[in-house]
Amino acid sequence: MEASARPTYARGDRDDRRWSPAQIFCLVIGATLVLVGVLGFLAESKFDTSAGGDPGALDGENFIIFEVNGWHNVVHIASGLFLLALMRRHDSARLAALAFGAIYGVVTIIGLIDGHDVLGLFPVNPADNVLHILLTVAAFAAGLAPAGDRTRAATPRAT
């Protein structure tokens, strides 16, 4: 087929939009975090901190196997909304996944060193630390993964 004889496509006739790993990460993890954050308020809605008290005294309630309090729930909701807000385009989803991974990486390190809470605001337990490690690795993997071939062959429209 000569270059001048290439088929033309009407707008909307082909689907040249496939989701990148970063976009899928933002959608799945973002929606999950929002849901977990909202449901976490059923387990614990208090906004206790360890400020001014015993630094090891911050204690939340268990939501499944994870320790949460009001601040922890807000962080989950905010993180999820951030990912969902930036999921539409590969470039913004990639940036969101990498930023999320970096922030959760710091949270993971703080949680592993302290063992009880992060910055005196939200409690963590070993299950939280493992989840934070997994989320960090997944975020970096999704953010660094190539977008791949996001076009799909379409049949030419008869003119």
N, C-alpha and C positions, 0 to 999 in steps of 0.2 A: 504494500500500500504506500503510495507516494505521500510525502509530507503534506501536500496540499489537499489530499483526499482523506484526511483524517476525519473520523466521524465527529459530529458536533453533538453536544448534549444540552438539552434544555435545563434550566435551573431546577434543581430538585430531582432530576432523573437519575442521578447516581449518588450513592452514599459514600462520600470520600472522608467520612468522619468515623474513625475507630478510636476507642478510648485507649490512652496510653496507660502504662502501669501506674504512673503518678496520679492520673485522674481516677483510676479505679481505687487506689489507696485512699485518696481524699474522700471519695464517695462512701466507701465501706467503713473506714475507720471514723470518718466525720460523723456519719449517721449513728454509728454504734456509740460513740462518745456522748453525743447529745442524748440518746436514749438512756445510757447508763447514768449520765449526770442527773437527768430528771428522775429516774427511778431511785437513784441514790438518796434523794431527799426523803423517800419513804423509810429508809433505814436510819438516817441521821440528818436532821435539818439544823442542828446547832452550829453556830459559827465560833466555836471555842478556839482559842489559840494558847500557846504556851508562854506568851509574852507576860512578863511580870510574875510568873510562877515558877514552879519546878520545870526546868527545861526538858525533862524526860516525861512530863506528866500529860502531854497532849495525847488524848485517847479518843478515837472515833468509834463508831459502831461498825460491825461487819455487814457488808453488802455482798452476799454470796461468800467469797473467801477474802475479799478486799476490805481494807479499813478505810472508811470515808467519814467526812464531816461536811458541813455546809460549804466551806471553802474548797474542799476537794471536788465536790459536786459542781461548783461554779467553774473550776478549772476544766473539768471534763466538758461541760457545756460550751465554754468559750473556745476550747481547743477544737471541738467538733464543728462549731459554727465557722471558725477560721478555715478549716479544711474544706467545708462545704462551699463557702463563699468563693474559694479560689480554684474549684475543681473544673470549671467550664472549659478552660484552654490548657493545653499541655504545658506551656511555659509557666503559667501562673500556678498550676498544680505541682509542677516540678519544684518551683520555689517554695511553695507551701509545705511540701513533703520534706524538703531539706531543712527548712526553718523549724518545722515540727520536730524532726529528728535531732537537730542541734539542741533545742530547748529541752526535750525529753531526755536527751543524753546527759545534760547538766543535772536535771531532776534525778535521774538514775544515780549519778555519782553522789549527789548530796544524800539521797536516801540510803545508799549503801554505806556511806561513811557514818552518818548519824544513826541510822537503824530504826528511828522512831517517828521522825517527822521531817518535813522539808520546809526550811526557813521558819519553823515554829508556827506555820499556818495550817498545813494539812498532814494528817498522820499517814504513815506508810508501814507496811509489814512485809515479810519476805515475799508473799504473793504479789504485792504491788511492785516490789523491786524486779521480780522476774518479768512481770507484764511490761514494765517500763523498758527493760532491756529489749524485749521482743519488739515493742513498738518502735524503739530507736533504730534497731537493725532493719526492720521492715520499711520504715520511713526513708532511710538512706538508700536501701535497695531500690525502692520504687522511684525515688527522686533521681537516682543515678542511672536507672535503666533507660536505654534508648526508646524513643517514641515508637520505633519500628515502622513498618510499612502501613501507613494509616489510610491507604487508598485501596479500593477494591475494584476489580475489573467490572465494568458495566457493559451491558449490551447497547449498541448504538440505537438511537431512536430513528425510526424510519421517517424520512421526510417526503 
